[in-house]
Amino acid sequence: MGARIGVIGLGRIGSYHARNLLTTDGVDALVVTDVDARRTSDVASELDVESAADPDALLASGIDGVLIAASSSSHADLIEAAVRRDIPTFCEKPIADSIESSVRVLATAEQTSVPVQIGFQRRFDPSFVAAYDAVRSGELGWIHTLRSTTLDPAPPPISYIEHSGGIFRDCSIHDFDIVRWVSGREVTTVFATGSNQGDRGIADSGDVDTAATVLTFEGGTIAVVSNTRYNGRGYDCRLEVLGSADSVVAGLDDRLPLRSLDPGTSFPSQEPYTFFMDRFTSAYRAELEAFLGVVAGRRESPCTPTDAVESAWISEAATHSLREGRPVTITEVKDLFLHDKNKAHT
Ligand SMILES: NC(=O)c1ccc[n+]([C@@H]2O[C@H](COP(=O)([O-])OP(=O)(O)OC[C@H]3O[C@@H](n4cnc5c(N)ncnc54)[C@H](O)[C@@H]3O)[C@@H](O)[C@H]2O)c1
């Protein structure tokens, strides 16, 4: 018998996941909800699935697993509510919109044995998996540099940005997760910069529309992360892994949104990717198939809250670095967090 899965949050990615779940092996039934009642009824009737009035009702409706794709500012509370009911949980990145909530969710999850998977879909994309394997095989030698690029063609609505936790927690976090995962190393120091030339609303909500972050890893590998909300030519997502013996890249195909000016060059030859959904179609399916394996108890979570919190520390350091205009160590942000926590308790 297949699983009954709940979906909380039915915006861009939640409704997309819900559609994918309906055609994923091992799913028998869906129940959906959104804080916007109109959206709940629209999606439920479009997909011909059950709806629940709110997350509490959905979690109490006898589901085998839940997928959380609500706004980032609600992730922490929703994950905690799900694991407290012993429901295997998939939650979109980031695990929470602040480091305080991220650490709190990790502690709650660790008090239970309920599996939680965080939605870093690049870990399921064939080219990123090949980069991971290339590092493990030793064929690249030692890794001197990683270059991770995520350039969105156009910004999400300001209402989304306001609940996103900022570009480092919302967008760069994909890069921070993938450079950790592929390199197998931990970051020690973060130096970030950012700017605004687009919609004033982004600056007004305390965020930047373009950012660059330099990460130094233990052992000396350096990563350069590049992000923008305004890459008009298309969705550009690449990871270059450059080693002492060989170099590889994930995301360099004929749909790369870059126009070569070199005479006689016909690459890239096709229309650029326009959105993360057309770039990661198979990865989004594969991460849900993995989650169904987690729900059935056949496998462990492939991306745990511990992983997600490690990336959250990098986002936290980047946020401080941008604000203060200097390199910030991960140890420093962890110490600051502990100091603030102790102060709050005295
Ligand atoms: N992995 C990826 O590539 C990827 C891509 C896009 C979005 N995301 C993540 O998915 C989440 C949603 O992003 P989106 O682009 O779909 O945003 P969105 O704004 O389009 O949709 C969010 C939906 O959640 C609903 N919502 C908000 N709070 C809720 C709550 N407490 N309970 C129930 N519903 C609630 C909103 O009404 C809205 O319909 C974000 O956390 C984002 O970071 C991940």
The ligand as a Tripos MOL2 file, in Angstrom:
@<TRIPOS>MOLECULE
LIG
   44    48     1     0     0
SMALL
NO_CHARGES

@<TRIPOS>ATOM
      1 N1         14.5820   24.1410   -3.5670 N.am      1 LIG1
      2 C1         14.3160   25.1120   -4.3910 C.2       1 LIG1
      3 O1         14.8750   25.2060   -5.4750 O.2       1 LIG1
      4 C2         13.2510   26.1190   -4.0350 C.ar      1 LIG1
      5 C3         12.6800   26.8810   -5.0470 C.ar      1 LIG1
      6 C4         11.6870   27.7970   -4.6890 C.ar      1 LIG1
      7 C5         11.3180   27.9440   -3.3780 C.ar      1 LIG1
      8 N2         11.9270   27.2050   -2.4250 N.ar      1 LIG1
      9 C6         11.5390   27.3630   -1.0060 C.3       1 LIG1
     10 O2         10.1820   26.9650   -0.8880 O.3       1 LIG1
     11 C7          9.4650   27.8280   -0.0080 C.3       1 LIG1
     12 C8          8.2690   28.4210   -0.7520 C.3       1 LIG1
     13 O3          8.7350   29.1500   -1.8450 O.3       1 LIG1
     14 P1          7.7520   29.5950   -3.0220 P.3       1 LIG1
     15 O4          8.6200   30.1560   -4.0640 O.co2     1 LIG1
     16 O5          6.8060   28.5120   -3.3440 O.co2     1 LIG1
     17 O6          6.9910   30.7830   -2.2770 O.3       1 LIG1
     18 P2          5.5020   31.3160   -2.5410 P.3       1 LIG1
     19 O7          5.4470   32.6290   -1.8620 O.co2     1 LIG1
     20 O8          5.1580   31.2070   -3.9880 O.co2     1 LIG1
     21 O9          4.5910   30.2590   -1.7730 O.3       1 LIG1
     22 C9          4.5520   30.1420   -0.3790 C.3       1 LIG1
     23 C10         3.1550   29.6580   -0.0090 C.3       1 LIG1
     24 O10         3.1620   29.3130    1.3830 O.3       1 LIG1
     25 C11         1.9430   29.8080    1.9400 C.3       1 LIG1
     26 N3          2.1630   29.9360    3.3820 N.ar      1 LIG1
     27 C12         2.9130   30.8590    4.0350 C.ar      1 LIG1
     28 N4          2.9060   30.6030    5.3610 N.ar      1 LIG1
     29 C13         2.1460   29.4940    5.5400 C.ar      1 LIG1
     30 C14         1.7850   28.7260    6.6710 C.ar      1 LIG1
     31 N5          2.2000   29.0530    7.9000 N.pl3     1 LIG1
     32 N6          0.9990   27.6260    6.5000 N.ar      1 LIG1
     33 C15         0.5710   27.2840    5.2470 C.ar      1 LIG1
     34 N7          0.8870   27.9810    4.1480 N.ar      1 LIG1
     35 C16         1.6730   29.0630    4.2760 C.ar      1 LIG1
     36 C17         1.6640   31.1000    1.1940 C.3       1 LIG1
     37 O11         0.3040   31.4760    1.2750 O.3       1 LIG1
     38 C18         2.0860   30.7130   -0.2270 C.3       1 LIG1
     39 O12         1.0210   30.1590   -0.9510 O.3       1 LIG1
     40 C19        10.4730   28.8680    0.4710 C.3       1 LIG1
     41 O13        10.9420   28.4820    1.7240 O.3       1 LIG1
     42 C20        11.6060   28.8010   -0.5410 C.3       1 LIG1
     43 O14        12.8780   29.0700    0.0340 O.3       1 LIG1
     44 C21        12.8630   26.2830   -2.7310 C.ar      1 LIG1
@<TRIPOS>BOND
     1     1     2 1
     2     2     3 2
     3     2     4 1
     4     4     5 ar
     5     4    44 ar
     6     5     6 ar
     7     6     7 ar
     8     7     8 ar
     9     8     9 1
    10     8    44 ar
    11     9    10 1
    12     9    42 1
    13    10    11 1
    14    11    12 1
    15    11    40 1
    16    12    13 1
    17    13    14 1
    18    14    15 2
    19    14    16 1
    20    14    17 1
    21    17    18 1
    22    18    19 2
    23    18    20 1
    24    18    21 1
    25    21    22 1
    26    22    23 1
    27    23    24 1
    28    23    38 1
    29    24    25 1
    30    25    26 1
    31    25    36 1
    32    26    27 ar
    33    26    35 ar
    34    27    28 ar
    35    28    29 ar
    36    29    30 ar
    37    29    35 ar
    38    30    31 1
    39    30    32 ar
    40    32    33 ar
    41    33    34 ar
    42    34    35 ar
    43    36    37 1
    44    36    38 1
    45    38    39 1
    46    40    41 1
    47    40    42 1
    48    42    43 1
@<TRIPOS>SUBSTRUCTURE
     1 LIG1         1 GROUP 0 **** ****
